[in-house]
Amino acid sequence: MLYSNRRSMANNAKARVFMSGRSQHVTIPAEFRFHSSAVSIRRDPDSGDVILSEVPSLDEVFAALDAAELPEDFMSAADRDRRPPENLPALDQLFEDDAPESQQRQ
């Protein structure tokens, strides 16, 4: 949703802004309603407009990646390496020494 009082917009509506504690809230008209539980927010550096965009679900992200049809040479063989991580006891011990006592008992 983009709202600016500086330029005419074809799909323009007014929204009420109010405070709740230390947070500012905006009531969004039904025609601009989001279908997700999260949005990303940014400010346009040129106009100063606040822009809200729906955050896609992981299913939508993976579907878009599947549909992208990336070329076979997109990643090198090393990038595609899917071997399990090496067992490094000395490194495990290093992290165990740094862990809080409550985590070491588990």
C-alpha positions, 0 to 999 in steps of 0.5 A: 500500500502506498499513500502519498498526499503529494501526487494523485493516485488512481487507487487512493483512499484515506486511512486513520492513524492512531497511537496505541502505547508507543506504537503508531497504527494505521487502519487499512481500508478493506480494498487494501487488506493484506492476505498475510500475517506479516508485511515488510515496510520501507520508506521511498528515499526520494518521496519519503512515502511509506510502502508496505508489501506483503511478505510471501509465504515460504511455499510461494518463495519455493514455488517461485524458485521452482518456476525460475528454471535456473540454468544448469551452470548456476552453481558450481559443483562445490556450491552444490556439495551436500555432504554432511558436516565433518565430525570435529570433536575438538570444535565440539569441545570448544563450544561445550566449554563456552555453553552456559552450565544449564546447556552442558547438562543436556 
